[in-house]
Amino acid sequence: MQVIELESIDDPALDVYMRLTEAQLRNRLEPEKGIFIAESPKVISRALDAGMSPLSLLMERNHIEPERALIERCGDVPVYTGPSELLEQLTGFKLTRGVLCAMRRPQLPSVEELLEGASRIAVLEGIVDHTNVGAIFRSAAALDADAVLVTPTCCDPLYRRAVRVSMGTVFQVPWTRIGSDVHDWPEKGIAQLKRLGFATAAMALSDDSVAIDDAMLNAEPKLAIVLGTEGDGLSPHTIASCDYTVKIPMAHGVDSLNVAAASAVAFYQLCERGAR
């Protein structure tokens, strides 16, 4: 192990943990060579299981021996360590899970590659809360969605908070971006999904919404479940372009669920028990 004792937080090698923003991490050197941060042994292990490449580790000194097996899995990468007080000063928060790992961002597959053989997928339109994105990935993993597509205006699934909330399931559920420019969604993106044989279901309230247990909806052999941003939901253009508008029946005058909660209900009904 390359254990490096920290004496100061000014070492340039620590920029990835302290001084670079998420946008800078994502675009460091070149976009395909960007970096993300995984936090906690469980999340790091899931990232390694998925083939992610570690660059360095940051952990409290008293975690080195208990996490020796994890460190060895990471190969010959630097392990930065020091007293908890210094690391808290470095990161700006207490390392309650004991370890951070800087990893190389993976190259994302094309939409066509990702959806080969898929029958139930989620599309995240413009969701800007990283906690919601992480929670949606966790539900997608637990409830058997085949893949997740994120639109150009959706936040990054590899943002540290999204990875943490997902409990590392962002490395288990295949995902990619659908379009590289804001103009690629919804018209071009939905047309692409239709060419690949997917019916599209907009999760939204409207006069012509069908209930989530609608027989025809559930019988679709390939279905893309489209979820919208917090507050405003899906754009009117997206709703008009989809094959179905789908609602989750509410009680007690509640008009809607948080998008992460709604995704779990949708995945339970349409993925785990859907047509396969």
N, C-alpha and C positions, 0 to 999 in steps of 0.2 A: 504494500500500500504506500502511495505517495502522501503521507500525512504531513500537512504544512500548517505549522502553528502560526496563528495570526497575532501580530503585535500591534497592528494599526489597521484602521478601516480605509486607509488611503491607497492600498495596493490596487493597481489597475486591473489585476486579474479578478477582482471582486465587483467590477462594474455591472456584470450581469445580474448580481443579486441586490445591488444597491442603487446604482446611478442611472441605469438605462430604463426608459419607459417601456411599456408593453409594445408600443408601436416600433420603438427602436430595436427591441429584441426581435420582433417579427421580421424586420427588414435589415438586420445586421449583415454586413458584407453584401449578400444577394438574397432576395426573398426565399429562394429554395435552400439557402444555407442559414436561414434564421434560427433563432433559439427560442425555446420555451422553458418554463420552470415547473417542475413537478414537486409536490410537497407531500411528505409522509411516506413511510416505508411501503404501505399498501399500494399507494398510487404509483410510486416509482417501480415497484415490482410488476404491476400491470403494464406500465409503459415498456419495461424491459421484455416482458412476455410478448408484447406486440412488435418487438423489433426496433424500438427506439434506441438511438445512439447517445449514451451519456457523455458529457464533456467535463464535468466536475461535480463534486459534492460539497455541501456546506452543512456541518453538523456540530452539535455540542460534543465536547470531549467525552463525556460520560456515555454517549451513544455509540462510540466507535466499536467497542467489543460486542455489545448486544446486536449490532447491525453488521458484524463482520461478513456474514454470508452475503448480504446485500451489496456491501462494498466490493467484495470479490467478484460478484456478478457484473459489476460495472467495469471491470478490467483495470488497466493501469492509468486511471485518471486521478488528477489531484483531489485530495480530500482536505478541504480547508476546515480548520477547527480552532476552538478557543473557548474561553470561559463564557458562560451564558450571558453575563453582563455585556461583554464586547459584542457578541452576536446579536443581542437585542438592539444595541446601538447601531450595528451594521444594517440590519434589515428593517428596523423601525417597529418591530413587534417581537414578542416572545415566541421562540420556536417551540410551540406546544407539542408538535409532532416530531421534533428533534432533528429533522433532516430535510434539506432542499437539494434538488438535483437539476443542474442545467443540462438540457438535452437539445440535440439537433432536431429541427422541425422536419417532418417527413415530407416527401414529395407526394402531392395528392393525385389520385387517379382521375381519369376523365369521368364524366357522368355515365357514358356508355359502359365503361369498364366496371364502374361501381355497381350499376344496376343489372348487370348480367345475372340472370337467375333469381332476381329479387321479385317479390310479389307485394310486399307491404313496406312503404317507405314514408318518411316524414320530410316535409319541406318547411324550413323556418324562414319566414319573411320578415326581415327588418327587426328581429328581436334584439334589443339593445342591452338588456340586463344580463350580465354574465352568470348570475346565480340561476336565473331561469333557464339559460342555455344548458348549464351543467345539470340541472334537475331534469330537463327534457331528455338529455342523453342517458341519464340513469334510468328513467322510465322506459326509454326505448330499448335499453339492454335487458331490463327485467321483464318486459312484456313482449319481447320477441319481434321488434321491428327489424327489418333487414338492413336498412341504411338510413342515413340522414343527409339531406342536401341543405346547404345554407346559402341564402341569396346574397348578392353583393353588399347589401346594407345591414346584414346580420352581423352581430359581434363575433369575435374570434373564439371558437370552441377550445383553443389551446391557451387562452388567457388564464392566468394562474388561478383566479377564483373559480372560473368555469371548470377547470380540471379538478380542483379540490372538491367542489360541490358534486361533481359527477362521480366521485370516488374512483376515478380512473377509468370509468366505463367509456369515456371518450376515446380510449385506445382499443376498446372491444367492439364498438359499433362502427362499421365502415361509414365514412362520410367524405364529402368533398363539397366544393363550391359549384353552384349552378350559375354560370356567367361570371365575368370578370369586371363588368361595368354596370352601373345602375340602370342603363338602358336595356340590359339583357334580360331583365325580369320586370313584369310577368310575361309579356307577349312571347318573347323568344323562348323563355324557359318552359312555359306551359306547352308550347308547340313541340318542343323537344321531348317532353314527357309523353305527349300523345303519340309522337312518332315511335317511341319505345314501347307503346302499348298500354300506358297507364291511364286509367281514369283518374280524375282529379277531384278531390273533395275539400272544399273551403270550409273551415270551421268558423261559422259566423251565424249571427241571428238575422234573419230576413223573413219576409212574408212567405217566401217559397222554400224555406228550410225544411229538410226532412229530418226525422229523429235519427239518432245515431244507431238505433237498432233496425233501421229500414232494411227490409229483406233484399231489395235490389242492390243497395249499396254494399251490404255485407257479402253478396254473391260475386262482386267484381273480382276477376282473377288477378288483376294488378291494380293497386290503388295507391295513390299519393295523397297523404293527409297533409293539408296545407294549414299552417298555424301562423297567426299574425302577431305583430308587435303589441307590447303592453299598451293599454289605454285605447288607442284607436283601432286596434285589430287589423284585419286584412284591408287592403285598398279596394275600393269599389271596382276597379279594373280587374283585379285578381278574382274577386268574387264572380264577376260577370263572365270571366273566361273559363271558370271551372265547370266541370260536368255536374257536380252536386254542391249545394250549400247545406251544411250539416249543423244541427244544434244538439246540445246536451240538455234534455228537459230539466228545468229548475223548479224548486219549491220555495215557499215562504217569500215570494216576491224578489228573490235574488235574480239578477239579470244575467250574470255570467260568472265563470270561474277564472282565477288567475291562469295564465297561459300554460304554466308548468303543470298545474293540477288538471287542466283540461286535456293536456297531452296524455296524461296517465289514463284518464277515462277513455280517451279515443283509442289509445294503443290496446287497452284491455279488451275493448269491444271489437275492434277492427283488425287487430294483429293476432293476438293469441288465439282467438276463437274465429278468426276470419277464414275465408276460403284459402286453401293451401293446395 
